[in-house]
């Protein structure tokens, strides 16, 4: 893996974070987005994040400079040629399939395509891509530079060699890889659904968001469910809940909440919009 180029598609919070992780690990990293404005924001965010780490003596000036120099920014898909491509774009399967199909046309048949999807079926994505054995999931958690866990998701078609390469790459990123099979919500989002859904049920019954958060934080959770949903983004969290609910056959216990749907419909997505369950 030492000489491989990593291409990250999508310059939002997650994509920019993954690119920073890759560049900090010493890989030549391409961050791609069709919107040059998103690339500018990602460049500024990455610079600020690294400067904060330097100010807190978490990294050296040399490390900051080398990380920045390892990232190139691209708004043309023809520049996305790499040994490993990680997509972190909108959670719509048709959009991800279209992106991977375009990239397959300009990359080697050996290029690995990894999706950062939170809950979409990797097997369903892979079956639409040429050489589906090189498609897998690589699910980072927000914020990517901080969170250690990465789920390495094996689709029905994924080869053992690709799984081994991605597990090795994840370790070189300084992360902790957990290999799992493709299933609704994988591991973490499957287990976490009741944390969010049951909390929303209590809110529907009239218990205040702040009360639920305070009680669960006092019980040992690092962040209450409503603060966490605001951090993740209510649009993303709601989409995952809907995806797991549908894929598992609509069990009543996992029915998505109308409270969260209303937040999404009103654009109250959390930190990224300035208002969610909290302002």
C-alpha positions in Angstrom: 0.0 0.0 0.0 3.0 2.4 0.4 2.8 3.8 -3.1 -0.9 3.8 -3.7 -2.9 6.9 -4.5 -6.2 7.3 -2.7 -9.1 9.2 -4.3 -11.9 10.4 -2.0 -15.1 11.5 -3.8 -17.3 14.1 -2.0 -15.8 17.1 -0.2 -18.4 17.4 2.5 -17.5 17.0 6.2 -17.0 13.2 5.9 -15.2 13.2 2.6 -12.8 16.0 3.7 -12.2 14.2 6.9 -11.3 10.9 5.2 -9.0 12.8 2.8 -7.3 14.3 5.8 -6.8 10.9 7.4 -5.4 9.5 4.1 -3.0 12.4 3.6 -1.9 12.3 7.2 -1.0 8.6 6.8 1.4 9.6 3.9 -0.7 8.7 0.9 -1.0 10.8 -2.2 -4.7 11.9 -1.9 -7.1 13.3 -4.4 -10.2 15.0 -3.0 -12.9 15.2 -5.7 -16.1 17.2 -5.8 -18.1 18.6 -8.8 -18.6 21.8 -6.8 -15.4 23.9 -6.6 -17.0 25.8 -3.7 -17.1 22.6 -1.7 -13.5 22.0 -2.4 -12.6 25.5 -1.2 -14.5 24.9 2.0 -12.8 21.5 2.5 -9.4 23.1 1.9 -10.1 25.7 4.6 -11.6 23.2 7.0 -8.6 20.9 6.7 -6.1 23.7 7.2 -8.0 24.9 10.3 -8.2 21.4 11.8 -4.5 20.8 11.3 -3.6 24.2 12.7 -5.6 23.5 15.8 -3.8 20.2 16.2 -0.5 22.0 15.8 -1.5 24.7 18.4 -2.3 21.9 20.9 1.0 20.2 20.2 -0.8 17.1 18.8 1.2 17.2 15.6 4.4 18.9 14.4 4.6 21.7 11.9 6.3 19.2 9.6 3.4 16.8 9.9 0.9 19.6 9.2 2.8 20.7 6.1 3.2 17.2 4.7 -0.4 16.4 5.3 -1.5 19.5 3.4 1.0 18.8 0.6 -0.4 15.2 0.1 -3.8 16.5 -0.8 -4.7 17.6 -4.3 -8.2 19.0 -5.1 -10.1 18.1 -8.3 -13.4 19.1 -9.8 -13.0 17.1 -13.0 -13.8 13.4 -12.9 -11.0 12.6 -15.3 -8.5 13.5 -12.6 -9.9 10.7 -10.3 -7.4 8.0 -11.2 -6.2 6.0 -8.2 -5.6 2.5 -6.8 -8.3 3.0 -4.2 -11.4 5.2 -4.5 -13.6 6.0 -1.5 -16.9 7.6 -2.1 -18.6 9.8 0.5 -21.4 11.4 -1.5 -25.2 11.6 -1.1 -26.9 8.5 0.3 -28.7 7.6 -3.0 -27.8 4.3 -4.6 -28.4 5.5 -8.1 -26.0 8.4 -7.7 -23.3 6.2 -6.2 -23.7 3.6 -9.0 -23.4 6.4 -11.6 -20.2 7.7 -10.0 -18.5 4.3 -9.7 -19.5 3.5 -13.3 -17.9 6.7 -14.6 -14.8 6.0 -12.5 -14.6 2.4 -13.7 -14.3 3.7 -17.3 -11.2 5.7 -16.6 -9.5 3.5 -14.0 -7.8 0.1 -14.0 -9.9 -3.0 -13.5 -7.9 -3.6 -10.4 -8.9 -0.2 -8.8 -10.8 -0.8 -5.5 -14.1 1.0 -5.1 -15.1 1.5 -1.4 -18.4 3.1 -0.3 -18.7 5.1 2.9 -22.4 4.5 3.0 -24.0 4.2 6.4 -26.6 1.6 5.6 -27.1 1.0 1.8 -26.5 -2.5 0.6 -23.0 -2.9 -0.7 -24.0 -6.0 -2.7 -26.7 -4.0 -4.5 -24.2 -1.4 -5.4 -21.5 -3.9 -6.5 -23.8 -5.8 -8.9 -24.1 -2.7 -11.1 -20.3 -2.1 -11.3 -17.8 -3.8 -13.7 -15.6 -6.2 -11.8 -17.9 -6.3 -8.7 -15.3 -8.3 -6.8 -13.4 -5.1 -6.2 -16.3 -3.3 -4.5 -16.7 -3.1 -0.7 -17.8 -0.8 2.1 -15.4 1.3 4.1 -17.6 3.0 6.7 -15.9 5.8 8.7 -17.6 7.6 11.6 -17.9 11.4 12.1 -15.5 13.1 12.7 -13.3 10.9 10.6 -9.9 12.2 11.8 -10.9 11.5 15.4 -13.0 8.4 15.4 -11.0 5.2 15.4 -13.5 2.6 14.2 -13.9 1.8 10.5 -16.3 -0.9 9.4 -14.9 -2.9 6.4 -18.0 -4.3 4.7 -17.9 -7.4 2.6 -20.4 -7.6 -0.2 -21.5 -10.9 -1.6 -19.2 -10.3 -4.5 -16.1 -8.9 -2.7 -12.9 -10.8 -3.0 -10.8 -11.9 -0.1 -7.8 -10.0 -1.5 -9.8 -6.7 -1.6 -11.0 -7.3 2.0 -7.4 -7.9 3.1 -6.2 -4.8 1.3 -8.8 -2.5 2.9 -8.2 -3.9 6.3 -4.5 -3.2 5.9 -5.2 0.3 4.5 -7.5 1.0 7.5 -4.7 0.1 9.9 -2.2 2.3 7.9 -4.7 5.1 8.4 -4.2 4.6 12.1 -7.8 3.3 12.5 -9.3 0.1 14.0 -10.9 -2.0 11.2 -13.8 -4.3 12.0 -14.7 -6.6 9.1 -18.4 -7.5 8.7 -20.8 -8.9 6.2 -23.1 -6.7 4.2 -26.4 -6.5 6.2 -28.9 -3.7 7.0 -27.0 -1.0 9.0 -23.9 -3.2 9.2 -22.9 -3.4 12.9 -22.9 0.0 14.5 -25.9 1.6 12.9 -27.9 -1.6 13.4 -27.1 -1.7 17.1 -27.6 2.1 17.5 -31.1 2.3 16.0 -32.9 1.6 19.3 -30.7 4.3 21.0 -32.2 6.9 18.7 -35.7 5.4 18.0 -36.6 4.7 21.6 -35.4 8.2 22.6 -37.6 9.7 20.0 -40.5 7.6 21.2 -40.0 9.1 24.7 -39.9 12.6 23.1 -43.2 11.8 21.3 -44.6 10.9 24.8 -43.7 14.3 26.1 -40.3 13.8 27.7 -38.0 16.8 26.9 -34.9 16.3 24.6 -32.7 17.8 27.3 -33.9 15.5 30.0 -33.3 12.4 27.8 -29.8 13.5 26.9 -28.9 14.4 30.5 -30.1 11.1 31.8 -28.3 9.0 29.2 -25.1 11.0 29.5 -25.2 10.6 33.3 -25.7 6.8 32.7 -22.3 6.8 30.9 -22.9 7.6 27.2 -20.5 10.2 25.9 -23.3 12.1 24.1 -27.1 11.9 24.5 -29.1 10.8 21.4 -30.4 14.2 20.5 -27.0 15.9 20.8 -25.6 13.1 18.7 -28.3 13.3 16.0 -27.6 17.0 15.8 -23.9 16.3 15.3 -24.4 13.6 12.7 -27.1 15.5 10.9 -30.8 14.7 11.1 -31.0 14.1 7.4 -28.3 11.4 7.5 -29.6 9.8 10.7 -33.2 9.7 9.4 -32.1 8.2 6.1 -30.2 5.5 7.9 -33.2 4.7 10.1 -35.5 4.5 7.0 -33.0 2.3 5.2 -32.6 -0.2 8.1 -36.4 -0.1 8.7 -37.1 -1.0 5.0 -34.4 -3.6 4.6 -35.5 -5.4 7.8 -39.2 -5.6 6.6 -40.6 -2.6 8.5 -40.6 -3.9 12.1 -42.7 -1.7 14.3 -40.0 -1.3 16.9 -37.8 0.4 14.3 -40.3 2.7 12.7 -38.7 6.1 12.0 -40.0 9.0 14.1 -42.3 11.7 12.8 -40.4 14.1 15.0 -37.2 13.6 13.1 -39.0 13.6 9.7 -40.4 17.0 10.6 -37.0 18.3 11.5 -35.6 17.1 8.1 -38.6 18.6 6.2 -38.0 21.9 8.0 -34.3 21.9 7.2 -33.4 21.7 10.9 -30.6 19.3 10.4 -28.4 20.1 13.4 -25.0 21.7 13.7 -24.5 22.0 9.9 -27.7 24.3 9.6 -27.4 25.9 13.1 -30.6 24.3 14.4 -31.8 20.8 15.1 -33.1 19.6 18.4 -30.9 22.4 19.8 -29.9 25.8 18.5 
